[in-house]
Amino acid sequence: MANYLNFDIYDLQLTNLIGNSQLRQLLISTANWSILVVEDIDCSLELQDRRQPRMMNPDLARMMNIDRYPTTQGGCGACVVLLSKYNPVLDQVDDFTVSSCLTLLCSINGCSITTTEGIGNTRDGFHPIHERFSGFHASQCGFCTPGMCMSLFSALVNAEKIPPPEPPLGFSKLTVSKAEKAIVGNLCRYTGYHPMANACKSFGADVDMEDLGLNSFWRKGDSKDVKLSSLPSYKRNGDVCTFPQFLKSENRNFKDF
């Protein structure tokens, strides 16, 4: 574990729940899929816990500092992460958002957690969600931005599970209405919802480009084709893996056991 502090935590997986009071092992995977193990975890801990780091396992303390925790009561959505569960019988992954401040570690045994750094970062490049939030001036103080990005990412992931018709190139299967509703559970302290809504709507298959507000991608009067080519490219079923293959194997082995 000597190299632990050299990694940024983008995703984590939990395995080996023993009894009702203690999680024996915490498997943590980084962006390059290096696997780290933290032993003897107190299951009273939340996925994002505010207790003093000195009271925790030192390796776990840094992992807890994912995203933001303004309210710690599930009321703002700033600490939202993507939770993915795998059903080995159906060979199916279910993806949905949770507030990390309310999610107990022991409740997500065998699951995968993806944070905003897991979908894009300074080292590997940003996700189109990040780029469009920036380009539409949807981030003011930035406190709510990680949670909003993950709420929209969850909507995009689940939209891909919807049957055809296929959307135009560069857009998702989300409608504008559903894209806007993706962030209804996220609060902004500066009430800057219009640019945030525009960033979300830009992914909608039925978006009217004229309806999108001020941004840094195109100039007033530009043609629709110019606007479309100026948006950061969105590739459906992109490079982000919400549930790694090694964890599927772990779940299958546990089922067989």
VENQUIBEL-V573513 format. One line per field, one symbol per residue. phi: phi as a letter, one per 20 degrees, with the letter a starting at -180 (. if undefined). burial: + if it has 24 or more other C-alpha atoms within 12 Angstrom, else -. Layout:
BEGIN
phi->???
burial->???
END
This chain:
BEGIN
phi->.fegfedeedbbcdbmedmdcbefcceddefemfddcdeldffffegcdeffgfedggffgfffeelcbfdlcmednfdfcedcdddffelcdddbeceffddfgfecgmdcdddfffeaafedoefgfgfffffeleceenfefgffffffffffffffeefgeeefgncdefegffffffdfedddfdleffffffffffeffdfegfeeegbdebdfnffffffffefgfddflfeedebffffffffffffff
burial->-------++++++++++-----+-+++++++---+++++++++-++++++-----+--++++++++++++-+-+-+++++++++++------+-++++++++++++++++++++++++++-----++++++++++++++--++++++++++++++++++----------+++++++-++++++-++++----+++++++++++++++-+--++++-++--------++-+++++-+---+++++-+++-++------
END
